[in-house]
Amino acid sequence: MAVVTIVGAGVIGISWARLFHAGGWEVRVSDPRPDLDELVTRELAGVPVTTTGDLAAAATGADFVQEAGPERIEVKKEVFAILAAHTRDDVVLASSSSSLLPSLIAQDNPAADRMVVGHPFNPPELMPLVEVVPGPRTAAHTVERAIEVYRELGKLPIRLKKEIPGFVGNRLQKVFNDQSIHLVQQGVIDVKDLDDLVRASLGLRWAVTGPFESGALGGGPAGMRHLMEHVGSQMAFEDGRPDPARMDEVLDAVEETYGTGESAYERLVRRRDGRTRAVLGPLGWTEAASGDGGQG
Ligand SMILES: NC(=O)c1ccc[n+]([C@@H]2O[C@H](COP(=O)([O-])OP(=O)(O)OC[C@H]3O[C@@H](n4cnc5c(N)ncnc54)[C@H](O)[C@@H]3O)[C@@H](O)[C@H]2O)c1
């Protein structure tokens, strides 16, 4: 059985572990946290995994590595230096990083040709997408192997043509989140109504068409060109930016709306995952085999 080493047992690492196990891999999880075994027993009940705080030992003999440690460049560089030294030279070293450039993570690393970003959306076990982002020194066969592994896991890997901070998913998300915060800070709408507004409109729309396909439809038979000239030309307002000095107001409102702590988190995860599972099939994705999503 092929062996995957998952580095980091946080939100993302635990979900990758479930996904790789479901895909038939033998799973190792490495994390220096003292409660690793307790956490894995609780979060990965029924999933046979090997755990260790010793990254070099976890990497030795692995066939694929999916890193999901802290989003700190200095930590990533340290982790990948150890991975480079303790893996065979045919092993792909993939980082789950949400925004860090693969070329920075791979700086000074002798295994830069084997390093690539494989950025999932949370939770990786349900969200079809993995953004595959090569750095300038990433070998073509590394990208091909990463894509093959993610496809076999039932994901939709999308390869970016070149690296850019934040990649594509999080650059789009950042614009959207910044504007959401700005609108709440301006007193235009509250947190819950903004979430409901998005779920009832853009969220549903973008689950079935992307922004460009939606643009093509929005203009009727004359297409996106007509939409841009007709409606788009009137949207000449300033976007506005979030006020960093007033972030606490927004965070307080989010906490008041959704709660904090273990039990609130578990309730929200159950609701999100239940809803996501309910729509994956009808939208043409299947939980462990998203393939081309049937969206074409
Ligand atoms: N949370 C998300 O929505 C999301 C989505 C996509 C990608 N990511 C990316 O996935 C990665 C993990 O994010 P997360 O949200 O799971 O973080 P997290 O904080 O939940 O977990 C990080 C884990 O890494 C462990 N860790 C610390 N130092 C380590 C080391 N030297 N070696 C191994 N493990 C170490 C920590 O103990 C912790 O358990 C980040 O790079 C993040 O950008 C996160």
The ligand as an SDF file (V2000), in Angstrom:
LIG
                    3D

 44 48  0  0  0  0  0  0  0  0999 V2000
   -7.8670   26.3560    7.4520 N   0  0  0  0  0  0  0  0  0  0  0  0
   -8.1490   26.5180    6.1690 C   0  0  0  0  0  0  0  0  0  0  0  0
   -9.2530   26.9250    5.7890 O   0  0  0  0  0  0  0  0  0  0  0  0
   -7.1220   26.1810    5.1180 C   0  0  0  0  0  0  0  0  0  0  0  0
   -7.5700   25.9120    3.8120 C   0  0  0  0  0  0  0  0  0  0  0  0
   -6.6270   25.5450    2.8480 C   0  0  0  0  0  0  0  0  0  0  0  0
   -5.2830   25.4690    3.1690 C   0  0  0  0  0  0  0  0  0  0  0  0
   -4.8730   25.7620    4.4570 N   0  0  0  0  0  0  0  0  0  0  0  0
   -3.4510   25.6480    4.7350 C   0  0  0  0  0  0  0  0  0  0  0  0
   -3.2240   24.4060    5.3700 O   0  0  0  0  0  0  0  0  0  0  0  0
   -2.1490   24.5520    6.3090 C   0  0  0  0  0  0  0  0  0  0  0  0
   -2.6530   24.1350    7.6820 C   0  0  0  0  0  0  0  0  0  0  0  0
   -3.7030   24.9850    8.0660 O   0  0  0  0  0  0  0  0  0  0  0  0
   -4.6770   24.6110    9.2760 P   0  0  0  0  0  0  0  0  0  0  0  0
   -5.8220   25.5390    9.1790 O   0  0  0  0  0  0  0  0  0  0  0  0
   -4.9190   23.1430    9.2950 O   0  0  0  0  0  0  0  0  0  0  0  0
   -3.7560   25.0350   10.5250 O   0  0  0  0  0  0  0  0  0  0  0  0
   -3.8650   24.5800   12.0470 P   0  0  0  0  0  0  0  0  0  0  0  0
   -3.3270   25.6940   12.8480 O   0  0  0  0  0  0  0  0  0  0  0  0
   -5.2510   24.0590   12.3360 O   0  0  0  0  0  0  0  0  0  0  0  0
   -2.8780   23.3240   12.1240 O   0  0  0  0  0  0  0  0  0  0  0  0
   -1.5010   23.4100   11.9640 C   0  0  0  0  0  0  0  0  0  0  0  0
   -0.8830   22.2210   12.6760 C   0  0  0  0  0  0  0  0  0  0  0  0
    0.5140   22.2120   12.4000 O   0  0  0  0  0  0  0  0  0  0  0  0
    1.1610   21.7570   13.5750 C   0  0  0  0  0  0  0  0  0  0  0  0
    2.5730   22.0950   13.5380 N   0  0  0  0  0  0  0  0  0  0  0  0
    3.2290   23.1520   14.0990 C   0  0  0  0  0  0  0  0  0  0  0  0
    4.5420   23.0770   13.8360 N   0  0  0  0  0  0  0  0  0  0  0  0
    4.7260   21.9610   13.1060 C   0  0  0  0  0  0  0  0  0  0  0  0
    5.8700   21.3280   12.5600 C   0  0  0  0  0  0  0  0  0  0  0  0
    7.0920   21.8640   12.6780 N   0  0  0  0  0  0  0  0  0  0  0  0
    5.7070   20.1630   11.8890 N   0  0  0  0  0  0  0  0  0  0  0  0
    4.4720   19.6190   11.7500 C   0  0  0  0  0  0  0  0  0  0  0  0
    3.3490   20.1790   12.2430 N   0  0  0  0  0  0  0  0  0  0  0  0
    3.4850   21.3350   12.9120 C   0  0  0  0  0  0  0  0  0  0  0  0
    0.3930   22.4000   14.7210 C   0  0  0  0  0  0  0  0  0  0  0  0
    0.6260   21.7090   15.9480 O   0  0  0  0  0  0  0  0  0  0  0  0
   -1.0310   22.2540   14.2120 C   0  0  0  0  0  0  0  0  0  0  0  0
   -1.6320   21.0220   14.6640 O   0  0  0  0  0  0  0  0  0  0  0  0
   -1.6930   26.0060    6.2400 C   0  0  0  0  0  0  0  0  0  0  0  0
   -0.6070   26.1120    5.3600 O   0  0  0  0  0  0  0  0  0  0  0  0
   -2.9050   26.7140    5.6720 C   0  0  0  0  0  0  0  0  0  0  0  0
   -2.5870   27.8780    4.9570 O   0  0  0  0  0  0  0  0  0  0  0  0
   -5.7630   26.0890    5.4360 C   0  0  0  0  0  0  0  0  0  0  0  0
  1  2  1  0
  2  3  2  0
  2  4  1  0
  4  5  1  0
  4 44  2  0
  5  6  2  0
  6  7  1  0
  7  8  2  0
  8  9  1  0
  8 44  1  0
  9 10  1  0
  9 42  1  0
 10 11  1  0
 11 12  1  0
 11 40  1  0
 12 13  1  0
 13 14  1  0
 14 15  2  0
 14 16  1  0
 14 17  1  0
 17 18  1  0
 18 19  2  0
 18 20  1  0
 18 21  1  0
 21 22  1  0
 22 23  1  0
 23 24  1  0
 23 38  1  0
 24 25  1  0
 25 26  1  0
 25 36  1  0
 26 27  1  0
 26 35  1  0
 27 28  2  0
 28 29  1  0
 29 30  1  0
 29 35  2  0
 30 31  1  0
 30 32  2  0
 32 33  1  0
 33 34  2  0
 34 35  1  0
 36 37  1  0
 36 38  1  0
 38 39  1  0
 40 41  1  0
 40 42  1  0
 42 43  1  0
M  CHG  2   8   1  16  -1
M  END
$$$$
